[in-house]
Amino acid sequence: MSFALPSPDHPAREMIGDLSHLAEVLNPKNAAALLSLPEARRVSRESFEGSVKPRRVVMVVLRGNDERWLVSFGPRGGWRKEWNFGAGK
């Protein structure tokens, strides 16, 4: 298993936080637990409905081609790919 990580000075690195947790999320045996982009978008919308509203929600999503993307979602439903970790082969 080999995933590409952003360099320490890349803005996406700040969004990752704990690298040991990221390794667990990216592990191919945990792929079934990752959300697709539409599912993650729906879940992020729910996060913006609470009393404490974040500026953005960041998640690792599983794409149809087995790539894992770090995606940020805004309060109005927009999203942006922050990083492509690659496929879990």
C-alpha positions in Angstrom: 0.0 0.0 0.0 1.5 3.3 -1.0 -0.3 6.6 -0.9 1.0 10.0 -1.8 1.0 12.5 1.1 1.2 16.2 0.7 4.5 17.9 1.6 4.7 19.5 5.1 4.3 23.0 3.6 1.2 22.1 1.5 -2.1 23.6 2.8 -3.7 20.1 2.7 -1.3 18.9 5.3 -2.8 21.2 7.9 -6.2 19.6 7.2 -4.9 16.0 7.9 -4.0 16.3 11.5 -2.9 13.0 13.1 -1.0 10.9 10.5 -1.6 7.6 12.4 -5.3 8.2 12.1 -4.9 9.0 8.4 -3.0 5.7 7.9 -5.9 3.9 9.4 -8.4 5.7 7.2 -6.3 5.0 4.0 -5.7 1.3 4.8 -7.3 -0.7 2.0 -9.0 -3.0 4.5 -11.0 0.0 5.6 -12.1 1.1 2.2 -15.7 -0.1 2.8 -16.0 2.5 5.6 -15.2 5.4 3.4 -18.0 7.5 1.9 -18.4 8.3 -1.8 -18.3 12.0 -2.7 -22.2 12.3 -2.8 -22.5 10.6 0.5 -19.8 12.7 2.1 -21.5 15.9 0.7 -24.8 14.9 2.3 -23.1 14.2 5.7 -21.2 17.5 5.5 -24.5 19.4 5.0 -25.8 17.8 8.2 -22.7 19.2 10.0 -23.6 22.7 9.0 -27.1 22.4 10.5 -26.0 22.3 14.1 -25.7 25.2 16.5 -21.9 25.3 16.1 -21.3 25.9 12.4 -17.9 25.0 11.1 -16.4 27.1 8.3 -15.8 23.8 6.3 -15.8 20.1 6.8 -12.9 18.0 5.5 -13.2 14.2 4.7 -11.4 11.5 2.9 -13.7 10.1 0.2 -13.4 7.0 -1.9 -13.8 7.5 -5.6 -15.0 5.0 -8.1 -11.5 4.4 -9.5 -10.3 3.4 -5.9 -8.6 6.8 -5.4 -8.8 8.4 -2.0 -9.3 12.2 -2.1 -9.1 14.7 0.7 -12.2 16.9 0.1 -13.4 20.1 1.8 -17.0 21.0 1.8 -18.4 24.5 2.3 -21.6 25.6 4.1 -23.4 26.2 0.8 -22.7 22.7 -0.6 -19.6 23.4 -2.6 -16.7 21.1 -2.5 -13.0 21.1 -3.5 -10.5 18.4 -3.9 -7.6 19.3 -1.6 -5.4 16.3 -2.2 -5.4 13.0 -4.2 -3.7 10.3 -2.1 -3.9 7.9 -5.1 -5.4 4.4 -5.3 -5.1 1.8 -2.6 -3.3 -0.9 -4.5 
